[in-house]
Each structure stands twice: as C-alpha cells, then as structure tokens.
Amino acid sequence: MSSSSHFSSNSLLSGSYQGRVLEVICGDEKSNESTFEINNKIIVLIKDQLHTLSLQENVGIFQGALISFEVTENGRVEKVKTEQSPVNFDAEGDVLRWRCPAKYPSRMELLRTRQQIIRGIREWFEQQDFIETETPVLVHAPSPESQLFPIKTNSGFLVTSPEFQMKRLLTGGFEKIYQLARCFRNAESGPLHNPEFTLLEWYRINEPLEVLMSDIEQVVMHLIETVSTESFVREKPLPPWPRVTVCDLFKNHLNIILDGSESAVQLREKAQQSGYADLLDGISDLSKLTESLAYEQIFFRLWNQIDSEFCGSIPLFVYEWPMPLASLAKPCPKHSGFADRVELYVNGMELANGFGELTDAAEQRRRFEQDLRNRNSEGRESVPLDENFLKSLEQGLPKCSGMALGVDRLIMWLCDVKHIREVLCFAEDEI
C-alpha cells in the first residue's frame, strides 16, 4: 500500500484506540522497514477508516502489526503498544477483506447496514402482529421443482425454502407468520446468487396476494425511514410501484398474445410468427422433453428478452403467470389459464416471488409428480416427496397467500451494490 493511497482525513478524538498498521512512513535516513525514529508516521486502519498518526515515541512498528494507543486532548499520540511477534500480513487476506479502505461504502459498512435492515424488517412484522417462526434447516424432502438443485446430506436435504413447514403451521392454526430463513440451492453462484442465502418468507390467512404486495412496499418504506446509514447512496422510488400482467408484457414487448391455453408447440409458433424465432435457437428437441418443461424452456427464452427491456430502477410487480409456471400457486380466480402468482423485479433482479397459495392436495401431488418427471427428463436426481406436507394439505390448508423475498438482494438494491458478496460475511469462495 503506497503512501498516496486514499485515507480518512478525520482526526481522532481523545481516547483509547486499537487498529492495524497498514503502512510505515519513514522520515529520516536511519529508518528502515521495521523500525523508525521519533516524528515518523504510520497509516493505521481503525474499523474501516484509515488514519495517519504522527508518533512521538521511539517504538518498533512493522506493517500489519496490531496496535493500541491513546490520543490526548491536544491530539498527541501516546502509550503506543504493538504485538511483539511479527504477523504474516496479506493484503488479499482477511485483514482487508471486509474493510476495503479505498472503497466506500466498505463491505464492513454494508454489513453494519445489513444488521440494521434485518432489525428493521423484524420491527415492521412485529408491529403488524406477525409471529416469527423457526422451521428446520435440515428436512427429509426438499422441493421437487426441476429448476432447483437441493443440497443433499447424510441425513436429508438443506431447505431451498421454509415454505412447506410454514404452510403446515398455517394448517395448525397460525394466521400471520414470518421467517428470516437460511436457505440453500446448489449450482447457483454469480453476482446475484450464492448457494447459501437469506430468505424472508411470510404468510397471511384469508388475505389476497395484493395485500402481501403492499406489505413489501410498507417494509421498504419503513426501512428507508428508520435505517440510519450512508450506504443508501441514492434515493429510491417510493411506493406505490407499478403492477403489470405477464400478458401485457408479452403483448407490449414481443407482440405475442398469451391466452393461457397454448401448448409449448403453440407458444413456439407464436414466437416465430412475431419474428422471434432466433430467440429459440438451441432449445432441445421438444419431443424429448415433458410438455411442461418444453413450455418452460420456450417461455423463459422469450422472458429473458422482455426482462432486458422492462427491468429498470423502479420496482415492478409482474402478476398472473401462465399455469405451466404456477409452481405452488392456485389458479387465478379471474383469468382462466393463469396462476395467482406475482414476482417483483428491479434493476435486473427478481426480488420477491409470491403466491395465492394452492390448497388442493390432489392437484399439489399431481404437480409434484410432474416436477419429478421433469427432473428425470433433464437427467437430474429424483428427490422424495414431502408426504407430511401433502397430508397437511389434505387436512385443510386455509385460504392464504405467501411471499418470499431475497434479503441479500434487497440489501443490494437499497445500497446500490452490484455483487451479492458485498452484503455477505462470507461468499461461497471465501469459506
């Protein structure tokens, strides 16, 4: 680290401090890299701020040393002490992993903000009389959805979502519940993905999905108003945020009319007629895929084209998804062929995914079995079905809606961060 590196110009108030020596600046010819004489300077990292200290004591100092000292009322540095043994200082290691002194906000500052955001989330849900739940991280049966890669252990699977267990609580009489859950999905890494992540999930009995969409808006407003941080570097668009159907997006951006009844082959024909055949290049032979998997592959090729056009800085709720993409959502009560499902997008990120929940046990089993056929069609390992969850549905899951929101991505958006690792204590490759 050179003496020209960026550092804080803030002077330290009187008091006791501990820090890390990042650079020794020698001021006379008798000095060397490990020691120096009176009236020389060092650059010290305290928390995530750099400070330049002028020493008035003849103390042996070396780069990377842990140091303690006191600052007097007149700004004099006294009682300087260092660790006696040299350290293996590595600028690429943990010393600077979180503090990043040449960057603002530092990763440490973002993690401080993360703590405030999580506390603010809990505050809002407590104010709304929700009960916070803690369901198991290790389960016997994960979600069988074909796009998920659950992590298998000797005793079962790490949860991809707490959804099944939380819905069982609803069957058992709970009415308003939420959870900040650690979830795990293998084969998901990149700027927006980490195999282990934090999911905020909540459910309301006898409320439509629109209420949970408003919940998100209110949570974000609460965070903007109550979290005290400089990490919110830009003003965020305030709610209410726009809401649009999948049908409208397909019509406006691709000139494709979805009616909810088209097969995979028919969807492909509509794409070709609208001039988007090139978007489907490289898709597997549809005859080798299940109908639902073929539809999904074609749909998301088209969706990715739309996504690049509509996904801006203003959050957008996208609702009423085609039934082949219903997952655990019930059919839309007003529009046949579409599911009561919503997703929230901003800046190229999916922030949240919610359902008017399916309560039909027989239909849910049929969908799960279809998921298993999809997994087999793609050569993926089969997983056991959660019979306890299906039995709970048979006993009568009340009418309800649920929402899952990626906490790490929410923090990324609020703090204008481009990579998920910046808001995590440890990313996958740092463990």
C-alpha positions in Angstrom: 0.0 0.0 0.0 1.6 3.3 -1.0 1.6 6.5 0.9 -0.6 8.0 -1.8 -3.5 5.6 -1.0 -6.8 7.1 -0.1 -7.3 7.6 3.6 -9.6 9.3 6.0 -8.6 12.9 6.9 -10.8 12.8 10.0 -8.8 13.5 13.2 -9.3 11.1 16.1 -10.9 12.4 19.2 -9.2 11.9 22.5 -9.5 8.3 23.8 -8.1 4.8 23.5 -7.9 3.0 20.2 -6.9 -0.3 18.6 -6.1 -0.7 14.9 -3.9 -2.4 12.3 -0.8 -0.8 10.8 -1.0 -0.8 7.0 2.0 1.4 6.2 5.1 2.7 7.9 6.3 6.1 6.5 9.9 6.6 7.4 11.1 10.2 7.8 14.9 10.0 8.1 17.9 8.1 6.7 18.3 5.9 9.8 14.8 4.4 9.5 14.2 1.0 7.9 11.1 -1.1 7.1 10.6 -2.5 10.6 11.7 0.4 12.9 11.8 4.1 12.8 12.8 7.1 15.0 10.7 9.8 16.6 8.4 12.1 14.5 7.7 9.4 11.9 4.2 8.5 10.6 2.2 5.4 10.2 -1.1 4.7 8.5 -3.5 2.8 10.8 -6.8 1.1 9.9 -9.3 1.6 12.7 -12.5 -0.3 11.9 -12.8 0.5 8.2 -11.3 4.0 8.3 -7.6 4.9 7.6 -5.9 7.4 9.9 -2.4 8.9 9.6 -0.6 9.1 13.0 2.5 11.1 13.9 4.4 9.2 16.6 6.3 11.0 19.4 7.7 7.8 20.8 10.5 5.6 19.6 8.5 2.4 19.2 9.3 -0.5 16.9 6.5 -0.7 14.3 6.1 -3.1 11.4 3.5 -3.4 8.6 0.5 -5.5 9.6 1.0 -5.0 13.4 -1.9 -4.8 15.7 -1.5 -1.6 17.6 -3.1 0.1 20.6 -2.6 3.7 21.6 -4.2 6.8 23.3 -4.9 10.2 21.9 -4.7 13.1 24.3 -6.9 16.2 24.4 -4.3 18.1 22.3 -4.1 15.3 19.7 -0.8 13.8 20.8 -0.4 10.0 20.3 0.9 8.3 23.4 1.2 4.9 25.1 1.7 3.1 21.8 1.9 -0.7 22.1 2.2 -3.4 19.5 2.1 -7.2 19.3 5.6 -8.5 19.9 5.7 -11.1 17.2 5.6 -10.1 13.5 2.5 -11.0 11.6 2.1 -12.6 8.1 0.3 -9.5 6.6 -1.6 -10.4 3.4 -3.3 -7.5 1.7 -5.5 -10.1 -0.1 -6.5 -11.9 3.1 -8.9 -11.3 5.9 -7.3 -8.1 7.2 -8.7 -6.1 4.3 -11.5 -8.4 3.1 -14.3 -6.5 4.7 -12.8 -3.1 5.4 -11.7 -2.1 1.9 -10.4 1.3 2.9 -10.1 2.7 -0.6 -13.8 2.0 -1.3 -17.0 3.5 0.2 -19.1 2.0 1.4 -16.8 -0.7 2.6 -18.0 -4.2 3.0 -17.9 -3.7 6.7 -20.2 -0.7 6.4 -22.6 -2.7 4.2 -22.7 -5.4 6.9 -23.4 -2.8 9.5 -26.3 -1.6 7.3 -27.4 -5.3 6.8 -27.8 -5.7 10.5 -30.0 -2.5 10.7 -32.1 -3.7 7.8 -32.7 -7.1 9.3 -33.6 -5.4 12.6 -36.0 -3.1 10.7 -37.7 -6.0 8.9 -38.3 -7.6 12.3 -39.7 -4.4 13.7 -42.2 -4.0 10.9 -43.5 -7.6 11.2 -43.7 -7.3 15.0 -45.7 -4.1 14.6 -48.1 -6.0 12.3 -48.6 -8.7 15.0 -46.9 -11.4 13.0 -45.3 -14.4 14.8 -41.7 -15.1 13.9 -41.1 -18.8 13.2 -38.0 -21.0 13.1 -38.6 -24.1 11.0 -35.9 -26.8 10.3 -33.0 -26.2 8.0 -32.5 -29.9 7.5 -35.5 -31.8 6.0 -36.3 -35.2 4.7 -37.8 -34.0 1.4 -37.0 -30.7 -0.5 -39.0 -29.0 -3.1 -39.0 -31.2 -6.2 -39.1 -28.3 -8.7 -36.9 -29.2 -11.7 -35.0 -25.9 -11.7 -33.7 -26.4 -8.1 -30.6 -28.2 -7.1 -31.1 -29.1 -3.4 -28.0 -29.9 -1.3 -28.1 -33.4 0.0 -26.6 -34.5 3.3 -26.2 -37.9 5.0 -29.4 -37.1 7.0 -31.6 -35.4 4.4 -31.6 -32.1 2.4 -30.9 -28.5 3.3 -34.0 -26.4 2.7 -34.4 -24.5 -0.5 -37.2 -22.6 1.2 -39.1 -22.9 4.5 -42.4 -23.0 2.5 -43.7 -26.5 3.3 -43.1 -26.3 7.0 -44.6 -22.8 7.3 -47.7 -23.9 5.5 -48.1 -26.8 7.9 -48.1 -24.2 10.7 -51.0 -22.5 8.9 -52.9 -25.7 8.8 -52.3 -26.0 12.5 -54.0 -22.6 13.3 -51.3 -19.9 12.9 -52.6 -16.9 10.9 -49.8 -14.4 10.4 -46.3 -15.8 10.4 -42.9 -14.8 9.0 -39.4 -16.1 9.0 -35.8 -15.0 8.1 -34.5 -18.3 6.9 -31.2 -19.6 5.8 -31.8 -21.4 2.5 -29.5 -23.5 0.2 -29.6 -24.0 -3.5 -26.7 -25.7 -5.2 -25.4 -24.7 -8.6 -26.3 -21.0 -8.0 -23.3 -18.7 -8.0 -22.7 -15.3 -9.5 -23.4 -11.6 -8.9 -27.0 -12.3 -7.8 -26.6 -15.8 -6.4 -24.8 -17.6 -3.6 -25.6 -21.2 -2.7 -26.4 -20.1 0.9 -28.7 -17.1 1.2 -31.3 -15.4 3.4 -34.9 -15.5 2.5 -37.7 -13.5 4.2 -40.9 -15.5 3.9 -44.3 -14.6 5.3 -47.9 -15.8 5.1 -51.4 -14.3 5.8 -54.6 -16.3 6.2 -57.6 -15.1 4.3 -55.9 -12.3 2.5 -55.4 -11.9 -1.2 -51.9 -11.7 -2.8 -52.4 -7.9 -3.3 -52.1 -7.4 0.4 -48.7 -9.0 0.5 -47.5 -6.9 -2.4 -48.4 -3.9 -0.3 -46.6 -5.5 2.6 -43.3 -5.3 0.6 -43.9 -1.6 -0.2 -44.6 -0.8 3.5 -41.5 -2.8 4.7 -39.3 -0.9 2.3 -40.8 2.5 3.4 -40.2 1.5 7.0 -36.5 0.7 6.2 -36.0 4.0 4.3 -37.5 5.9 7.2 -35.8 4.2 10.1 -32.4 2.8 9.0 -29.7 5.3 9.7 -26.9 4.7 7.2 -24.9 6.5 4.5 -25.0 3.2 2.5 -28.3 4.2 1.0 -26.4 6.3 -1.5 -29.3 7.1 -3.9 -32.9 7.9 -3.3 -35.2 5.1 -4.0 -38.5 5.3 -5.9 -41.2 5.4 -3.3 -44.3 3.2 -3.4 -46.9 2.6 -4.8 -45.0 0.8 -7.5 -46.5 -0.2 -10.9 -48.1 -3.6 -11.4 -48.4 -5.3 -14.8 -49.5 -8.7 -16.0 -47.3 -11.2 -17.8 -49.8 -11.0 -20.7 -49.3 -7.2 -21.0 -45.5 -7.5 -21.1 -45.6 -10.2 -23.8 -48.0 -8.1 -25.9 -46.2 -4.8 -25.4 -42.6 -6.0 -25.9 -43.0 -9.0 -28.2 -46.4 -8.6 -29.8 -47.2 -12.1 -28.6 -50.8 -12.7 -27.3 -50.9 -15.2 -24.5 -54.3 -16.8 -23.8 -53.3 -19.2 -21.1 -54.2 -22.3 -23.1 -51.3 -22.6 -25.5 -49.1 -25.6 -25.6 -45.3 -25.5 -25.9 -45.6 -26.0 -29.6 -48.2 -23.3 -29.9 -46.1 -20.9 -27.9 -43.1 -21.5 -30.2 -45.3 -20.9 -33.2 -46.5 -17.6 -31.7 -42.9 -16.6 -31.2 -42.0 -17.5 -34.8 -45.0 -15.5 -36.2 -43.9 -12.4 -34.2 -40.3 -12.6 -35.5 -38.6 -14.1 -32.5 -37.6 -17.5 -33.8 -33.9 -16.7 -33.3 -34.5 -16.5 -29.5 -35.4 -20.2 -29.5 -32.2 -21.4 -31.2 -30.5 -24.2 -29.4 -33.5 -25.4 -27.5 -33.6 -29.2 -27.1 -35.8 -31.3 -29.3 -39.2 -30.7 -27.7 -40.3 -34.3 -28.3 -37.6 -35.4 -25.8 -39.0 -33.1 -23.1 -42.1 -33.2 -21.0 -44.8 -30.8 -22.1 -44.4 -28.6 -19.0 -40.6 -28.5 -19.3 -40.8 -27.7 -23.0 -43.2 -24.8 -22.3 -40.9 -23.5 -19.5 -37.8 -23.5 -21.8 -39.5 -21.6 -24.6 -41.2 -19.2 -22.2 -38.0 -18.1 -20.4 -36.1 -17.7 -23.7 -38.8 -15.1 -24.5 -39.0 -13.8 -21.0 -35.2 -13.0 -21.0 -35.8 -10.8 -24.0 -38.6 -8.9 -22.2 -36.6 -8.8 -18.9 -33.8 -6.8 -20.6 -36.2 -4.2 -21.7 -38.6 -3.6 -18.8 -36.4 -4.2 -15.8 -35.4 -0.7 -14.7 -34.7 1.2 -11.5 -38.4 1.4 -10.5 -39.6 -1.8 -8.8 -42.3 -3.6 -10.9 -44.8 -6.2 -9.8 -45.5 -8.8 -12.5 -48.5 -10.9 -11.8 -50.8 -13.5 -13.4 -48.3 -16.1 -14.7 -49.3 -18.9 -17.2 -50.5 -22.0 -15.4 -47.5 -24.2 -16.5 -45.4 -21.8 -14.3 -47.8 -21.9 -11.4 -45.5 -23.8 -9.0 -47.5 -23.8 -5.8 -49.9 -21.1 -6.8 -53.6 -21.6 -7.2 -55.4 -20.8 -10.5 -56.1 -17.1 -10.9 -59.7 -16.5 -9.8 -60.4 -14.0 -12.6 -58.4 -15.3 -15.6 -58.6 -18.9 -16.7 -55.3 -20.4 -17.7 -53.2 -18.2 -15.4 -51.9 -18.6 -11.9 -52.3 -16.3 -8.9 -48.5 -15.6 -8.8 -46.5 -12.4 -8.6 -42.8 -11.5 -8.9 -41.1 -8.2 -8.1 -38.3 -7.0 -10.3 -35.9 -4.1 -10.1 -32.5 -3.4 -11.8 -32.4 -6.8 -13.4 -33.1 -8.6 -10.2 -36.0 -10.7 -9.1 -36.6 -9.5 -5.5 -39.7 -11.4 -4.5 -42.0 -14.3 -5.5 -45.5 -14.7 -4.1 -48.5 -17.0 -4.5 -52.1 -17.1 -3.8 -51.4 -20.5 -2.3 -52.7 -23.7 -3.7 -54.8 -25.6 -1.1 -55.9 -28.6 -3.2 -53.9 -31.6 -2.0 -54.6 -33.8 -5.1 -53.6 -31.0 -7.5 -50.4 -30.3 -5.5 -49.5 -34.0 -5.6 -50.1 -34.0 -9.4 -47.8 -31.0 -9.8 -45.1 -32.6 -7.6 -45.2 -35.8 -9.7 -44.9 -33.7 -12.8 -41.8 -32.0 -11.3 -40.3 -35.4 -10.7 -40.9 -36.3 -14.4 -39.3 -33.0 -15.4 -36.3 -33.8 -13.3 -36.0 -37.2 -14.9 -36.4 -35.6 -18.4 -33.3 -33.4 -17.7 -31.3 -36.3 -16.2 -31.4 -34.8 -12.7 -31.6 -36.9 -9.5 -35.0 -37.6 -8.1 -36.0 -36.5 -4.7 -38.6 -37.8 -2.2 -41.9 -36.0 -1.9 -42.8 -34.3 1.3 -45.7 -36.6 2.4 -46.1 -34.7 5.6 -46.8 -31.5 3.7 -49.2 -33.3 1.4 -51.0 -34.8 4.3 -51.3 -31.4 5.9 -53.0 -30.1 2.7 -55.4 -33.0 2.9 -56.3 -31.9 6.5 -57.2 -28.5 5.1 -54.8 -25.6 4.5 -56.9 -22.4 5.0 -57.1 -19.9 2.1 -53.9 -17.9 2.3 -51.2 -16.0 0.4 -47.4 -16.2 0.9 -44.4 -14.2 -0.2 -40.7 -14.9 -0.4 -38.2 -12.0 -0.6 -34.5 -12.3 -1.1 -32.9 -10.4 1.8 -29.5 -10.2 0.3 -30.8 -8.8 -2.9 -33.0 -6.3 -1.1 -29.9 -5.0 0.7 -28.0 -4.9 -2.7 -30.8 -2.7 -4.2 -31.1 -0.4 -1.2 -27.3 0.1 -1.1 -26.8 0.2 -4.8 -24.4 -2.8 -4.8 -23.8 -4.9 -7.9 -22.4 -8.2 -6.4 -24.0 -10.3 -3.6 -20.7 -11.0 -2.0 -20.5 -7.3 -0.8 -23.5 -7.9 1.5 -22.5 -11.3 2.9 -20.0 -12.0 5.6 -18.6 -14.9 3.5 -19.3 -15.7 -0.1 -19.0 -19.3 -1.3 -15.4 -19.0 -2.5 -14.3 -17.4 0.8 -15.1 -20.3 3.1 
